[in-house]
């Protein structure tokens, strides 16, 4: 019984550290974060933090893998499903990403910022999976053989992600009306697929 209690306590402490690390890394970024900052945020001493995670690098790697899975993981299962039509994939991709980013508005800027600053991070990103073998890429090629399919992928992701990256600017434009901005973002679930479909038909 004692072992079970200890395991539960260890798991609870580890999760508390990771929760604190997510918050501090998201606020400060990797370079500006100290392990002492994470220890203070989690309410434990530095020695205990080092017992669970021997380095800031190891803790950051675990947190980033979670964030990358959030950011990219929503995309790949959709675009690599050969049974789903191209138009449906676009709608699912847009809707899923907007919902996910609405719940995690700081995620795009954090991931992109850390991608620029970490050469090790680039090695673990799943972007190498976006190849000609993906059914989404094949479908785009069939629809528009005259245009590099990456152009459409870049356009779709850009239209989804940019409003979240530039959210503070849009809030200023709207007079700090976050409710109105959220309404506009939700409207993009219908507008973006409509615009992309129009681009696929344009010559």
N, C-alpha and C positions, 0 to 999 in steps of 0.2 A: 504493500500500500504506500509505503514511504517513497518508493521509486516513482510511482505514478504521480504523486504530488509534486515531486521534484521536477519531473518531465514537464508537467503542466506549468509550473512556475518558470522554468527555463524558456519554454515556448512563449509565455506571456511577456517576459522581459525582452526577448529577442524581437517580438512584434512591436513592443513599445519603442525600442531603439530604431527599428525600421520606420515606424510611423513618424518619429521625430526627425529622422534623417530625410525622409521625403519632404517634410515641411521646410527644413533648413536649406537643403540643396535647391529646392524650388525657389526659395527666397533669395539666396545668395549666390547660387551657382557653385560648381565644384571648387574652383580656385580660391574663392573667398571663405569657404567653409572650413572651420577647424573641428577636430573631433571633440574638443571641449564644448563647442557650441551645441553639438548633437547631444552630448552627455547632459548638459544643462537643460536642454529642451525636453529630454526624456525623463529627467528627474533622477538620474543615477550618477554614480561617480565614474570618473574616467577609467579607472582600473577595470571596472566591471564591463564597460563598453569595449575595452580592448580585449577582454576575455572572450566576448562573443564575436567581435569583428576585429581581427588583428591589425587592420589598417583602414584608413579612410578610403583607399582605393577599392578594397574589397566590398565595403559597405556601399560605396557609390556604384560599383558594378551591379550589385543586386538591385538597387533602386532603379538604375537606368534600364536594366533588362525589363523590369516591370513597366516602366514608362514607354519603352520602345514597343513592347507588346501591345500596350494600349494604343499607341499612335499608329503602328503599322499592322498590328494583328487584326484590326477590324477590316483591313483592305484585302489582304491576300486570299482569305477563304472565299470572298465574293468574286474577285476577278479571275480566280482559277477554277471556277465551277463550270465545266463545259455544258451542263444541262440548262444553264440560265441564259436567256437571250441577252444580247448586248444592251438593249434599251432598259431591261429590268436591272441589269448589273449597275448601270449608271444611276438609276433611281435608288437602289439599295445602298450603293456606296455613298451617295450624297446624304441620304437620310441618316444612315448609321454614323457617319462621321460628324454631322452637325449635332446629333444627340450626344455623342461621346464628348465632343469638344465643348458643348454647352455645359456639361458637368465638370469638365477639366479645362477651363479657358486659358490657363497659364501653360498648359502642356506643350503646344506647338513651339512657342518661343523658347521654352526651356530645352526641349529636345534639339531644336535647330541650333541654338546657341552652343550647347555642349558638343554637338557634332562638329562645329567649326573649330572648337578648342581642343578636341581629343582625337588623336590619331588612332588610339586603341579602340575608341568607340566605333569608328568606321568599320572595323573588322568584324564587329558583332551585329551590324545592321543587316536586316533581311533584304536589302535592296538588290542584292545579287540574284534573288529569286525572280525578279521582274525581268524575264527573258522572253525571247520570241516563242518559247514553248507555252507560255501562259495562254489560256483560251481567250482571255480578254484582248490580248495583243493580236492574236490570230483573227478574232472577230473584227477588230478595228482595221486590220489590213484588208480583210475581205470587203468591208464597207467602203473604205477609202484607200485603195492601194497607192494612190498618188501622194499620200501624206504620211510622214513618219508617225507611227502610233504613239510614240512618246510625246509628241506634241499635244495630242488629246489628253493623255494622262497628266501631263504638266498643267494643262489648262483646267482640268477638273479639280485636281488637288489645290491648285492656286485659288480658284474661286471659292473653295470650301474653307481653306486654312487662313487666307489673308485677312478676312474680317476679324478673326480671333486674335491674330498677331497685332492688328491695328485697332483693337477694341478701345483702348483709351482715347484715340483720336476720334473714333466714331461716337463715343459717348460725349465728347466735347461738342461735336457737331449737333448732336441731339439734345444738348443742354443737360448732360449727365443723366439722361432718361434711360436707365438700364432696361426697364420694362419694354420700352419702345424698340430698343436695340434687339432684345430677345425675340420680339415679334417679327422684326425684319429678318433675323437669322432663320427663324422657322419658315418664313415665306420662301426662303432660298431653296428649301427642299423641293419645291415645285418649279421654281424659276431656273435653277442650274440645269436640271435634266432637259428642260425645254430649250435652253440656249445651246447646250451641247448637241442635242438632236438636230437643231437648226444648222449648226456648224458642220455636222456630218453630211448634211445634204447640200451645203453651199459649194459652189464650184468657182 
